Amino acid sequence: MANNDVVETSGHLLKHHLSTWQGCGDGKGFPEEEMFNKVVNPLVRAWPDMNFKNANELVMGHIIENDSKAGLRPPALLPGCVRANACRQIWWEPSTVKVGIVTCGGLCPGLNSIIRGVTNCLWREYGVRDIFGMPAGYNGLSNPEKFPPIKLTPEVVAEIHMKGGSMLKAARGGFDAEKILDNLQKLGVNMVFLVGGDGTQFAGNLLYTAALKRGQPISIIGIPKSIDNDVVMFDKTFGFDSAVAEASEVIRNGWVEATSCEKGVGIVKLMGRDAGFVVMCASLGSDQVDLVLIPEVDVKLEDILAHVDSVIDRQGHMVIAVAEGAGQSFVATGEKDATGHTIYGDIGTFMRDQVNAHLKPKGGRSFYIDPSYIIRSSPVRAVDHIFCSRLAIDAVHTGMRGYTGVCVGPIHDIIVMLPSKLIASGKKRVNVHRSAWQQCVQACGMPKSLSGMAGKD
């Protein structure tokens, strides 16, 4: 098999450690950190009784015996995943480390928590003093003259987690690997934290590959972000729990509207271009939804309207929760934006108009709510902030241990590191034959015709 044809797995980490990244063939195997990491972690001196992880600790990707869904588990995780946590020996001498942090893509609850967590861990635990936020996503790395770096300290980031958004102004576009590496070299930056979704991490892998080709030693650590929770391999992404909590409250508002009107139907459109995790979990969280429409399930309009009539006849009102990417066969635009992404039609207003046309002659009506921008700009919830802090701290430990071209995230609720190429390999979607969706279908009382479970994969 040619080197370019190697199927990357969690066990291909030799080329992702700065001790072995050059000349390691296909990179298969785990680096021997105990042999190459010669710097004593300052945490050992400050906290000698702290629990430090063994560098070769692995979290197994497949943990279920007699697994009924064995064929659906990602084979890329079979070798096991290296834990992303503090070890006694590290690669980088902290006094030589200069850091850049960038937030890319759209807004998501928790961005400021990540920035704060990375800054505080670097400053307080490792004594790193050169920490810079690069504004406007990759634009700030490609053009630091137009978007000057922001010096970050514990004082600067002390209260940012109390606010939504990103203090670094998240943005799309601007990626140019050669320009970015040139600028990082000029700035003396040798550790970069990339906060963003699968597109950001795809670009991060390109940046790592370019650095590898140049032989420019730099730790490139990704912290995946997706409010839709559609990042592959990892259990979940930060911001998702906050989005579900906010969305659940909005669904309850839709329920109030629907129950305050004769034959009322509350329709709530939530985020989820390609995956229905937010709308599925928010519907379960509110427990007041009668129909959930997700991108993974194709439905017929006549089946939807028949279910509307059935629910209205039974209880006098109804709540529908719909993901923005659902039902595109009804509203497809056939257009693409400047980045090549499909421009989706508005399924929310389509559903509103169809339900109104169907119910108004019978004395009913719909109430339509689209809270997407309110949700994504919301401050992080407590449980999500804790998760963000875990990710940020373990991302720092991973970088200080000398890893590069990797992302950190949870496997079985343990933070591990995986090659960024794996994270950028696709999108996670709701599997309609797994228990979470089946629970949602049953809780909402949806008919088989709208469940997507008529056949098996």
C-alpha positions, 0 to 999 in steps of 0.5 A, a space after each residue: 500500500 502506498 503511503 498516501 493510501 494509508 487508512 489513518 486510525 487512532 493508532 497512527 500517532 508517531 507522525 503526530 509527535 515532534 520527536 518522531 514526526 519526521 521519517 516515521 513512514 506511515 506513522 503507525 504506532 504510538 510515540 515513546 514519550 518517556 524516551 523523548 520527553 525530557 522536560 520535567 512538567 512544572 506541575 510535578 514540582 508544584 503539585 507532587 501528589 497530583 495524579 499524573 497519567 502514564 503517557 501510554 494510557 489508552 482508552 479503547 474505542 470499542 468497549 461493548 461485548 456481544 455488541 448488537 451494533 458492532 458493524 456501526 462502530 468506527 474501525 478507526 478507533 480499534 487501536 485505542 486512543 491516547 489520553 490527553 492529560 498531564 504527564 510527568 515529562 513534557 516535550 516543550 520547555 515552557 519558557 520557550 513556548 509562544 502561543 496563538 489561539 484562534 476561533 473559527 466559524 460561527 458562534 457557539 456557546 462556550 467559545 469564551 470558556 475555551 479561550 479562558 481555560 487555555 489561557 489560564 492553564 498555560 499561564 498558571 500551570 506552565 508559566 507561559 507568558 506569551 499567549 495571543 488571541 488571533 482575531 477573526 479566525 484564520 484571517 488573523 493568522 494569515 494577515 496579523 497586520 490587519 487583525 493584530 494579535 491580542 495579548 491574553 492574560 488571566 486578567 484579560 479573560 477573567 470574566 469572558 465566560 460570562 458572555 456569549 460569542 467570542 472575544 476573538 471574533 470568530 470568522 470564516 475563510 482566510 486560510 492560507 497554510 504557507 502565509 500562516 506558517 510564515 507569520 507564525 515563524 515571524 511571530 515566534 509562535 510554536 503552539 497553536 490552538 484551533 477552535 472550530 468545526 470539521 472545516 477548521 480541523 480539515 484546514 488544521 490538518 493541512 497546516 500540520 501537513 505543510 509544517 511537516 513538509 517544511 520541518 517547522 516544529 509547531 504544536 497544532 492542537 484542535 479543539 472541535 466545535 459544533 453546536 450541531 454535535 456533528 463532529 465524528 469520532 468524539 462523543 460530543 462537542 462543546 456548546 451542544 448541551 447549552 444549545 439543547 438547554 436553550 432550545 428546550 425552553 423555546 420549545 416550551 414557549 411553542 407549547 404555551 402558544 399552541 395550548 393557548 389557542 384552539 387547534 394551535 400548532 407550535 412550530 420551532 425551527 432549530 439548528 441542524 444543517 446535516 444532523 438532527 442531534 439538537 432537535 432530537 435532544 431538545 425535544 426529549 428535554 422539553 417532553 412536549 413535542 409531537 413531531 420531530 423532523 430531522 435531515 436524516 429522515 425523508 418524509 411525505 407532506 401528506 404523512 405530516 398533515 395526517 399526523 397533525 390531524 390525528 394529534 389535534 383530534 386527540 389533544 387539541 394542540 400540537 408541537 413540531 420541532 424541525 431541524 433547519 436541514 430537514 425536508 430539503 426535498 420540499 424547499 431545495 434552492 439548488 444554489 451554493 454559497 461562496 464557500 461551496 456549501 449548499 444554500 438550504 431552503 427555509 423548511 421552517 416557514 414552509 412548515 408554517 405555511 403548509 400547516 396554516 393552509 391545512 388548519 385555518 379552514 378548520 379553525 386552527 393555526 400555527 405559531 412559528 418560532 426561529 430562535 437560532 441566532 439567540 441560541 448560538 449567541 447565548 452564554 454557556 451553561 454551567 455543565 458546558 462550561 465545565 466540559 469546556 474547561 476539561 477540553 481546554 486544560 487537556 488541550 494544553 497538556 497535549 500541546 506541552 507533551 509535544 503532539 501536533 496535528 491532533 484534536 482533543 475530545 471525549 471518547 466514553 467521557 474521557 478526553 483523548 487525542 486523535 489525528 485531526 485528519 480523522 476528525 475532518 473525515 466526515 460528519 456525524 449523523 443521527 442513526 435512526 436505528 439507534 436507541 436515542 432516536 427510537 426513544 425520541 420517536 416513542 416519546 413524541 408518539 410519532 407514526 412509523 411513516 415519519 420515523 425513518 425506521 421502516 427498514 434497516 441499514 
